[in-house]
Amino acid sequence: MPQLVWLVTGCSSGFGLQFTHSILARGDLVIATARNPASIQHLSSLDGVSVLQLDVTSPQHEIDATIAHAVAIHGHIDVLINNAAHVQLGVWEELEYEDWTRQFETNVFGTIKVTKPVLSHMRTRNQGTLVFVSSLNGFVAHPTVGPYSASKHALEGAVESLSHEVAMMGSGVKTLLIEPGRFRTELLSSSNLKVKTAESTNPEYTKFYKEVFPAVSNESGRQPGDPVKLASIVLDLVRNEGIAEGKNVPLRILLGNDAWEEVGTKLRSTLKSFEEWEGVTRSTDFDA
């Protein structure tokens, strides 16, 4: 396969940083981006890496200009990895409207704004791969991460729709949703985890503030998933080599034993309910 040019968002830490190193190890080129350019400036000393400032919450015209700059570096972009994200932690009743909108601005609308000009570029070239880092929480919702789970469910629906659009156009553009379980990245670190820390006035929520929230925060650095292995698999999927050689890559790829277990449980439960309530589901059409 020829040398590919990858544009990756959220490269200051976690998956984004690991993707950068893994892509270089395969002999490809990386345009690494982050909201704070100082956080990735050290990457510019690596052969094959270009560094750009990109805040996915910026207005569309600013993002369009940044993507145009990125395209000009090597003349094209072959792969986009939408990775930038953060987690909002809190219970429904005590989260503010702004907590939800901030979550969606980065995890959903930011991804859409970055993808739009890259998709246009790839469509005109009739080739390219759009990778979206979703989450186990895009399939199975957990308590206290409603905004994050909602954002990932929204992303999954939007990308599934996009996958049908590019297929109907026959554009040569491919889409890929990565659904990681709990991986040892900085996603749950203080810089990426937004927590409603004020003590609740509702006694029903006391256990969330004293037990659940600290447990989620303390999980950081103890997650079972290996980011190096995840990045390697994603590169295989995009490049159709290694574990993906000779295979048709599906839209969604679950990664992690925890993701396998939890999604399997939900699928079995959903199928059971689906079959038990078939009669009711199919009873709503007009009578023949």
SERO-4910 file (N, C-alpha, C, O; in steps of 0.05 Angstrom, whole numbers):
BEGIN
 pado doro    nc1    nc2    nc3   cac1   cac2   cac3    cc1    cc2    cc3    oc1    oc2    oc3
  Met    A     17    -24      0      0      0      0     18     25      0     38     26     14
  Pro    A     10     45    -16     25     70    -16     24     84     11      6     79     27
  Gln    A     42    103     15     43    118     40     17    135     42     10    149     24
  Leu    A      4    133     66    -21    148     70    -16    173     87      3    174    103
  Val    A    -33    192     84    -33    217    100    -57    216    118    -80    214    109
  Trp    A    -52    217    145    -73    215    165    -75    242    179    -56    255    186
  Leu    A   -100    252    182   -106    275    199   -120    265    224   -140    251    223
  Val    A   -109    271    247   -119    261    273   -126    284    291   -109    302    295
  Thr    A   -149    284    303   -157    305    322   -151    295    351   -151    271    356
  Gly    A   -147    314    369   -143    307    397   -118    291    403   -119    270    416
  Cys    A    -95    301    393    -70    287    394    -53    293    419    -31    283    422
  Ser    A    -63    309    437    -47    317    460    -43    294    480    -24    294    495
  Ser    A    -60    274    479    -58    252    498    -75    228    487    -88    230    466
  Gly    A    -75    206    502    -93    184    497    -91    172    470    -69    168    459
  Phe    A   -114    165    459   -114    151    433   -101    168    411    -86    158    395
  Gly    A   -106    194    412    -95    212    391    -64    211    390    -52    209    369
  Leu    A    -52    212    414    -23    211    415    -13    184    407      7    182    392
  Gln    A    -27    163    415    -19    136    407    -22    131    377     -5    119    364
  Phe    A    -44    141    366    -48    139    337    -24    152    322    -14    141    303
  Thr    A    -15    175    332      7    189    319     32    171    317     44    168    296
  His    A     39    159    340     63    142    340     59    116    324     77    107    310
  Ser    A     35    105    325     30     80    311     30     84    280     39     67    265
  Ile    A     19    107    272     18    113    243     47    117    233     53    107    211
  Leu    A     63    131    248     91    134    240    106    108    238    122    104    219
  Ala    A    100     90    256    113     63    256    106     47    231    121     30    223
  Arg    A     83     53    219     75     39    194     87     53    169     84     43    147
  Gly    A    101     75    173    113     89    151     95    110    138    102    119    116
  Asp    A     73    116    150     55    136    139     60    164    151     78    167    168
  Leu    A     46    184    141     49    212    150     25    220    167      3    212    163
  Val    A     31    238    187     10    246    205      8    277    206     29    291    208
  Ile    A    -16    287    205    -22    314    212    -36    313    239    -60    308    240
  Ala    A    -21    319    260    -31    317    287    -43    344    295    -31    365    291
  Thr    A    -67    344    307    -80    368    315    -88    367    344    -92    346    356
  Ala    A    -91    391    356   -101    393    383   -112    421    387   -104    440    373
  Arg    A   -129    425    407   -140    451    413   -117    470    422   -117    493    415
  Asn    A    -99    459    438    -76    475    448    -51    466    434    -41    445    439
  Pro    A    -41    482    415    -18    473    399      7    467    415     23    451    408
  Ala    A     10    481    438     33    476    455     34    448    466     56    437    471
  Ser    A     11    435    468      9    408    479     19    387    460     25    364    468
  Ile    A     22    394    434     32    375    415     56    385    400     65    372    381
  Gln    A     67    407    408     90    419    394    114    399    393    129    399    374
  His    A    117    383    414    139    364    415    138    344    393    158    332    386
  Leu    A    114    339    382    111    320    360    123    330    334    130    314    316
  Ser    A    125    356    331    135    368    306    164    360    301    174    362    278
  Ser    A    179    351    321    206    343    317    209    315    305    230    306    297
  Leu    A    186    300    304    186    273    293    184    274    263    168    289    252
  Asp    A    200    259    249    199    257    220    173    246    211    165    224    219
  Gly    A    159    260    194    133    251    184    109    263    197     86    256    191
  Val    A    114    280    217     92    293    232     90    323    226    110    337    227
  Ser    A     66    332    220     60    360    218     40    367    240     23    350    247
  Val    A     43    390    252     26    398    275      9    422    268     19    442    257
  Leu    A    -17    420    274    -35    442    270    -53    447    294    -59    428    309
  Gln    A    -60    472    299    -79    478    319   -107    474    308   -114    485    286
  Leu    A   -124    459    322   -151    454    313   -169    451    337   -168    431    351
  Asp    A   -186    470    342   -207    469    363   -233    461    349   -244    477    333
  Val    A   -243    437    354   -266    427    339   -291    443    346   -312    440    333
  Thr    A   -291    459    367   -314    475    374   -313    503    360   -331    519    365
  Ser    A   -293    508    344   -291    533    330   -313    535    309   -325    515    301
  Pro    A   -319    559    299   -339    562    277   -330    547    252   -307    541    248
  Gln    A   -350    540    236   -345    523    213   -325    536    194   -308    522    183
  His    A   -326    562    190   -308    575    171   -279    573    180   -260    571    163
  Glu    A   -274    574    206   -247    571    217   -237    542    213   -214    538    206
  Ile    A   -254    523    218   -247    495    214   -242    489    185   -223    475    178
  Asp    A   -258    501    167   -254    497    138   -226    507    130   -213    494    114
  Ala    A   -218    530    141   -192    541    134   -170    523    144   -149    520    131
  Thr    A   -173    512    168   -153    494    179   -150    469    163   -128    459    158
  Ile    A   -173    458    154   -172    434    138   -159    440    111   -144    423    100
  Ala    A   -165    463     99   -152    471     74   -122    472     77   -107    464     60
  His    A   -113    483    100    -85    484    106    -73    456    109    -52    450     98
  Ala    A    -88    438    122    -79    410    125    -76    396     98    -57    382     94
  Val    A    -96    400     81    -94    388     54    -70    398     39    -57    383     25
  Ala    A    -64    424     42    -41    435     27    -14    424     36      5    426     20
  Ile    A    -12    413     60     14    404     70     25    382     52     48    383     44
  His    A      9    362     45     17    340     28      1    338      2      6    320    -14
  Gly    A    -18    356     -2    -34    355    -26    -59    339    -23    -77    340    -41
  His    A    -62    324     -2    -86    308      2    -87    297     30    -67    297     45
  Ile    A   -110    287     38   -114    272     63   -127    245     56   -148    245     43
  Asp    A   -115    224     65   -126    197     59   -144    187     81   -164    173     76
  Val    A   -137    194    106   -152    183    129   -157    205    150   -138    220    156
  Leu    A   -181    208    159   -187    226    182   -195    209    206   -213    192    204
  Ile    A   -182    213    228   -191    201    254   -203    222    271   -188    239    282
  Asn    A   -229    221    275   -243    239    293   -241    228    321   -254    208    328
  Asn    A   -223    239    337   -217    228    363   -222    247    387   -227    238    409
  Ala    A   -223    273    381   -226    293    403   -252    289    418   -273    287    405
  Ala    A   -250    288    444   -274    283    461   -268    289    490   -245    290    498
  His    A   -289    293    506   -287    293    535   -312    281    547   -331    275    532
  Val    A   -311    277    573   -333    263    587   -345    282    607   -331    293    624
  Gln    A   -372    285    606   -387    300    626   -400    280    645   -415    263    636
  Leu    A   -394    283    671   -405    265    691   -425    280    708   -421    302    716
  Gly    A   -448    267    713   -468    279    730   -495    265    727   -499    248    709
  Val    A   -513    271    745   -540    259    744   -559    278    730   -556    302    732
  Trp    A   -579    267    716   -597    282    700   -608    307    714   -607    329    704
  Glu    A   -619    302    738   -633    323    752   -616    347    759   -626    369    762
  Glu    A   -590    342    762   -573    363    772   -553    374    751   -537    392    757
  Leu    A   -554    363    727   -538    374    706   -552    398    694   -577    398    693
  Glu    A   -537    418    686   -549    441    673   -550    437    643   -537    420    632
  Tyr    A   -568    452    630   -570    451    601   -543    455    588   -537    441    568
  Glu    A   -528    473    598   -501    479    586   -482    456    588   -464    453    571
  Asp    A   -485    439    608   -468    415    610   -473    396    586   -454    385    576
  Trp    A   -498    394    579   -505    377    556   -496    389    530   -484    375    513
  Thr    A   -500    415    526   -492    428    501   -462    428    497   -452    424    475
  Arg    A   -447    433    519   -417    432    517   -408    404    509   -390    401    493
  Gln    A   -421    383    520   -414    356    512   -419    351    483   -402    339    469
  Phe    A   -441    360    473   -448    356    445   -431    373    426   -425    365    404
  Glu    A   -424    397    435   -408    415    418   -381    402    410   -372    404    388
  Thr    A   -369    387    429   -344    374    423   -348    347    410   -338    341    388
  Asn    A   -364    330    423   -366    302    415   -382    297    390   -377    277    376
  Val    A   -401    314    385   -419    310    361   -415    332    340   -405    327    318
  Phe    A   -421    357    348   -420    378    328   -392    384    319   -387    391    296
  Gly    A   -373    382    337   -345    385    329   -336    365    309   -322    371    289
  Thr    A   -344    340    314   -338    319    295   -350    324    268   -338    320    247
  Ile    A   -375    333    268   -389    338    243   -375    361    228   -372    359    203
  Lys    A   -367    382    242   -355    405    229   -328    398    217   -320    408    196
  Val    A   -313    381    230   -287    372    219   -291    354    195   -277    356    175
  Thr    A   -310    335    198   -314    316    177   -324    328    151   -316    319    129
  Lys    A   -341    349    153   -353    361    129   -333    369    107   -336    359     85
  Pro    A   -313    385    113   -294    393     92   -276    370     83   -268    368     60
  Val    A   -270    352    102   -253    329     95   -268    310     76   -257    299     57
  Leu    A   -294    306     82   -311    290     65   -312    301     37   -310    286     17
  Ser    A   -315    327     35   -316    340      8   -290    335     -7   -290    330    -31
  His    A   -268    338      7   -241    333     -5   -239    304    -15   -230    299    -37
  Met    A   -247    285      2   -245    257     -5   -264    249    -28   -257    233    -45
  Arg    A   -288    261    -28   -307    255    -49   -296    264    -76   -300    249    -96
  Thr    A   -284    287    -77   -273    296   -103   -250    278   -112   -245    276   -136
  Arg    A   -236    265    -93   -214    247   -100   -224    218   -104   -210    201   -114
  Asn    A   -250    214    -97   -262    187    -99   -248    166    -82   -246    143    -90
  Gln    A   -237    175    -59   -224    156    -41   -219    169    -14   -217    193    -12
  Gly    A   -216    152      6   -210    161     33   -225    146     54   -245    132     47
  Thr    A   -217    148     78   -230    134    101   -235    153    123   -217    168    132
  Leu    A   -259    153    133   -267    170    156   -271    152    180   -288    135    181
  Val    A   -254    156    200   -255    140    225   -266    157    247   -259    180    251
  Phe    A   -285    145    262   -298    159    284   -294    142    309   -302    119    311
  Val    A   -281    154    329   -277    140    355   -302    145    372   -306    166    383
  Ser    A   -318    124    373   -343    125    389   -336    114    417   -316    121    429
  Ser    A   -353     96    427   -348     85    454   -368     62    459   -389     60    446
  Leu    A   -361     45    477   -380     26    488   -405     41    496   -427     30    494
  Asn    A   -402     66    506   -425     82    514   -442     91    491   -463    103    495
  Gly    A   -433     86    467   -450     91    443   -469     69    438   -486     71    420
  Phe    A   -467     47    453   -484     23    450   -498     16    476   -521      8    476
  Val    A   -484     19    498   -494     12    524   -491     37    542   -469     46    547
  Ala    A   -513     48    552   -512     71    570   -507     63    599   -517     42    608
  His    A   -492     79    613   -486     75    641   -496     98    657   -498    121    647
  Pro    A   -502     94    683   -511    116    700   -489    137    704   -466    130    705
  Thr    A   -497    162    706   -481    185    711   -465    195    687   -451    216    689
  Val    A   -467    182    665   -453    192    641   -473    197    618   -468    191    595
  Gly    A   -497    207    626   -518    212    606   -509    229    583   -514    222    560
  Pro    A   -497    252    588   -489    269    566   -468    256    547   -471    258    523
  Tyr    A   -449    242    559   -429    229    543   -442    206    526   -437    204    502
  Ser    A   -458    190    539   -471    168    525   -489    178    504   -490    167    482
  Ala    A   -504    200    510   -522    211    490   -506    222    466   -515    219    443
  Ser    A   -483    234    471   -467    244    449   -456    222    431   -455    225    407
  Lys    A   -449    200    443   -438    178    428   -461    163    413   -456    153    391
  His    A   -485    161    425   -507    150    410   -514    167    386   -520    157    364
  Ala    A   -514    194    390   -519    212    368   -499    209    346   -505    209    322
  Leu    A   -474    207    354   -452    204    334   -456    178    318   -453    178    294
  Glu    A   -463    157    332   -467    131    318   -489    133    297   -486    123    275
  Gly    A   -511    146    304   -533    149    285   -525    166    261   -532    159    238
  Ala    A   -511    188    266   -502    205    245   -483    191    226   -485    194    201
  Val    A   -465    176    237   -445    162    220   -458    139    205   -450    134    182
  Glu    A   -477    125    217   -490    104    202   -505    115    178   -505    104    157
  Ser    A   -518    139    182   -531    152    160   -510    160    138   -515    156    114
  Leu    A   -488    171    147   -466    178    128   -456    154    112   -451    156     89
  Ser    A   -454    131    126   -444    107    112   -462     99     89   -452     90     68
  His    A   -488    103     93   -507     97     71   -504    118     48   -506    110     25
  Glu    A   -500    143     56   -498    164     35   -473    159     17   -476    161     -7
  Val    A   -450    154     29   -426    150     13   -428    124     -4   -417    123    -25
  Ala    A   -442    104      7   -446     79     -8   -464     84    -32   -458     74    -54
  Met    A   -485    100    -28   -503    106    -51   -490    122    -72   -496    119    -96
  Met    A   -471    140    -64   -457    156    -84   -436    140    -99   -427    148   -121
  Gly    A   -428    117    -87   -406    102    -99   -380    119   -100   -365    117   -119
  Ser    A   -376    135    -78   -355    154    -78   -327    143    -72   -307    157    -76
  Gly    A   -326    118    -63   -300    107    -55   -292    115    -27   -270    107    -18
  Val    A   -308    131    -14   -302    139     14   -314    118     33   -337    110     30
  Lys    A   -298    110     52   -306     89     72   -309    102     99   -296    121    106
  Thr    A   -327     91    115   -332    100    143   -327     77    162   -332     54    156
  Leu    A   -317     84    186   -311     64    206   -316     76    234   -305     96    241
  Leu    A   -332     62    249   -338     69    277   -322     50    296   -326     26    294
  Ile    A   -306     62    313   -291     46    332   -305     49    359   -310     72    368
  Glu    A   -312     27    372   -327     28    397   -310     15    419   -313     -8    425
  Pro    A   -292     31    431   -275     21    453   -290     18    479   -308     33    485
  Gly    A   -281     -2    494   -290     -4    522   -272     13    539   -266     36    531
  Arg    A   -264      3    561   -248     19    580   -218     15    574   -206     -6    579
  Phe    A   -206     36    562   -178     35    555   -162     54    572   -172     75    580
  Arg    A   -137     48    576   -120     63    594   -109     88    580    -86     90    572
  Thr    A   -127    108    577   -119    134    566   -125    155    587   -132    149    610
  Glu    A   -122    180    579   -127    203    597   -156    213    595   -162    235    605
  Leu    A   -174    197    583   -202    206    580   -215    213    607   -231    231    608
  Leu    A   -208    197    627   -220    202    654   -202    218    672   -207    220    696
  Ser    A   -182    231    660   -164    248    676   -179    275    682   -200    280    670
  Ser    A   -168    290    700   -182    315    708   -185    335    685   -204    351    685
  Ser    A   -167    333    665   -169    352    643   -191    345    623   -201    362    609
  Asn    A   -199    319    623   -219    310    604   -246    302    616   -266    300    603
  Leu    A   -246    298    643   -270    290    657   -282    314    671   -270    325    689
  Lys    A   -306    321    662   -320    344    675   -341    332    694   -358    317    687
  Val    A   -338    340    720   -354    328    741   -370    350    756   -358    371    763
  Lys    A   -395    345    760   -411    363    777   -403    357    806   -413    337    818
  Thr    A   -386    374    818   -374    367    843   -390    378    868   -385    369    890
  Ala    A   -408    396    863   -423    407    886   -439    385    900   -452    368    887
  Glu    A   -439    385    926   -454    365    941   -484    369    936   -494    391    937
  Ser    A   -498    347    930   -526    348    924   -542    355    949   -536    347    971
  Thr    A   -563    371    944   -582    376    966   -604    355    968   -620    355    986
  Asn    A   -603    336    949   -622    314    948   -609    289    960   -590    279    949
  Pro    A   -619    279    982   -606    256    995   -605    231    977   -588    214    980
  Glu    A   -624    229    958   -624    206    940   -599    205    923   -592    184    913
  Tyr    A   -586    228    919   -562    229    902   -536    228    918   -515    229    906
  Thr    A   -538    227    944   -514    227    960   -494    205    952   -470    210    951
  Lys    A   -504    181    947   -486    159    940   -471    164    914   -449    154    910
  Phe    A   -484    179    896   -470    185    871   -446    202    875   -424    198    864
  Tyr    A   -449    222    892   -427    241    898   -405    228    915   -381    235    913
  Lys    A   -413    210    933   -394    198    951   -382    172    941   -360    164    950
  Glu    A   -396    158    923   -387    132    914   -382    130    884   -361    123    875
  Val    A   -403    136    868   -402    132    840   -382    150    826   -365    141    811
  Phe    A   -384    176    831   -366    195    817   -337    190    824   -320    189    806
  Pro    A   -330    187    849   -301    180    856   -292    154    843   -269    152    835
  Ala    A   -310    134    842   -303    109    830   -296    112    800   -277    100    790
  Val    A   -311    128    786   -305    133    758   -278    148    755   -262    140    738
  Ser    A   -274    168    771   -249    183    770   -225    165    777   -204    167    764
  Asn    A   -228    148    796   -207    131    805   -200    109    785   -180     95    787
  Glu    A   -218    105    766   -214     84    745   -191     93    726   -179     76    713
  Ser    A   -186    119    725   -165    129    707   -138    117    714   -129    117    737
  Gly    A   -125    105    694    -99     92    698   -102     63    705    -81     49    708
  Arg    A   -126     53    709   -130     25    717   -147     10    696   -153    -14    700
  Gln    A   -154     23    675   -170     10    654   -155    -14    642   -131    -13    639
  Pro    A   -170    -35    634   -157    -59    624   -147    -57    595   -129    -72    587
  Gly    A   -159    -39    579   -152    -38    551   -125    -25    545   -118     -6    558
  Asp    A   -111    -36    526    -84    -27    518    -87     -9    493    -94    -19    471
  Pro    A    -82     17    495    -85     35    472    -66     28    448    -73     33    425
  Val    A    -44     16    454    -25      8    433    -38    -13    415    -36    -12    391
  Lys    A    -51    -32    428    -65    -54    413    -88    -42    397    -93    -50    374
  Leu    A   -103    -24    409   -126    -12    394   -116      3    370   -127     -1    348
  Ala    A    -95     19    373    -85     34    350    -76     16    328    -80     21    304
  Ser    A    -62     -6    335    -53    -25    315    -76    -37    299    -74    -40    275
  Ile    A    -97    -44    313   -120    -56    300   -133    -36    281   -141    -43    259
  Val    A   -136    -11    290   -148     10    273   -132     14    248   -143     16    226
  Leu    A   -106     14    250    -89     17    226    -93     -7    208    -94     -4    183
  Asp    A    -95    -31    219   -100    -55    203   -126    -52    187   -128    -59    164
  Leu    A   -147    -43    201   -173    -40    189   -173    -20    166   -185    -25    145
  Val    A   -159      2    170   -158     22    149   -141     13    126   -148     18    102
  Arg    A   -119      1    132   -100     -7    111   -106    -35     99    -92    -44     81
  Asn    A   -126    -48    110   -133    -75    101   -110    -94    102   -104   -108     82
  Glu    A    -96    -94    124    -74   -112    128    -75   -124    156    -92   -117    172
  Gly    A    -57   -143    162    -57   -155    189    -83   -169    194    -91   -187    179
  Ile    A    -97   -162    216   -122   -176    223   -144   -171    204   -164   -186    204
  Ala    A   -142   -151    187   -163   -144    168   -157   -153    139   -174   -149    122
  Glu    A   -134   -165    135   -127   -172    107   -147   -192     96   -153   -213    108
  Gly    A   -157   -185     72   -176   -203     58   -204   -203     70   -220   -220     62
  Lys    A   -210   -185     88   -236   -185    101   -252   -160     93   -241   -139     87
  Asn    A   -279   -163     94   -296   -140     91   -299   -127    118   -311   -139    136
  Val    A   -289   -103    121   -291    -90    147   -319    -78    152   -329    -63    135
  Pro    A   -331    -85    174   -358    -74    180   -358    -45    188   -336    -34    193
  Leu    A   -381    -33    190   -383     -5    198   -373     -2    227   -359     17    233
  Arg    A   -381    -20    244   -375    -18    273   -355    -40    282   -358    -63    274
  Ile    A   -336    -32    298   -317    -51    310   -316    -46    340   -308    -25    348
  Leu    A   -325    -66    355   -322    -65    384   -294    -73    392   -282    -92    380
  Leu    A   -282    -60    412   -256    -67    421   -255    -67    452   -262    -48    465
  Gly    A   -246    -90    463   -244    -93    492   -262   -115    502   -285   -118    493
  Asn    A   -252   -131    521   -267   -153    532   -292   -142    546   -313   -154    545
  Asp    A   -289   -119    560   -313   -108    574   -334   -100    554   -358   -103    559
  Ala    A   -326    -89    531   -345    -81    510   -360   -106    499   -384   -106    495
  Trp    A   -344   -127    495   -356   -152    485   -377   -163    504   -399   -170    496
  Glu    A   -371   -163    530   -389   -174    550   -414   -157    553   -436   -167    552
  Glu    A   -411   -131    555   -434   -113    560   -452   -111    535   -476   -111    538
  Val    A   -440   -109    512   -456   -108    487   -471   -134    483   -494   -135    475
  Gly    A   -457   -157    488   -469   -183    485   -494   -185    503   -514   -195    495
  Thr    A   -491   -176    528   -514   -177    547   -537   -160    537   -560   -169    538
  Lys    A   -531   -136    527   -553   -119    517   -566   -131    492   -590   -130    489
  Leu    A   -550   -142    474   -561   -154    449   -580   -177    456   -601   -180    444
  Arg    A   -571   -194    475   -588   -217    482   -614   -207    495   -636   -218    490
  Ser    A   -612   -187    512   -636   -176    526   -654   -163    505   -679   -166    507
  Thr    A   -643   -148    487   -659   -135    466   -673   -155    448   -696   -151    442
  Leu    A   -659   -176    440   -671   -196    423   -693   -210    437   -714   -216    425
  Lys    A   -690   -216    463   -711   -229    479   -736   -212    479   -758   -221    475
  Ser    A   -732   -186    485   -755   -167    486   -767   -164    458   -792   -163    455
  Phe    A   -750   -163    438   -759   -160    410   -778   -183    403   -799   -179    390
  Glu    A   -771   -207    410   -786   -231    403   -812   -233    420   -833   -240    410
  Glu    A   -809   -227    446   -832   -229    464   -854   -209    457   -878   -215    461
  Trp    A   -847   -186    447   -866   -165    441   -872   -162    411   -882   -142    402
  Glu    A   -866   -183    396   -870   -182    367   -899   -177    360   -905   -160    343
  Gly    A   -917   -190    374   -946   -187    368   -955   -158    371   -970   -148    354
  Val    A   -946   -145    392   -953   -117    396   -940    -99    375   -953    -81    364
  Thr    A   -915   -104    370   -901    -88    350   -914    -89    323   -916    -68    309
  Arg    A   -923   -112    315   -934   -116    288   -964   -111    287   -977   -117    266
  Ser    A   -976   -101    308  -1006    -98    309  -1015    -70    302  -1039    -64    303
  Thr    A   -997    -53    293  -1005    -24    290  -1010    -15    262  -1017      8    258
  Asp    A  -1008    -33    242  -1014    -25    214  -1044    -24    210  -1059    -35    226
  Phe    A  -1052     -9    190  -1081     -9    183  -1090    -38    176  -1074    -53    165
  Asp    A  -1115    -44    183  -1125    -71    176  -1128    -73    146  -1136    -54    132
  Ala    A  -1122    -96    136  -1123   -100    106  -1152   -100     97  -1158   -103     73
***
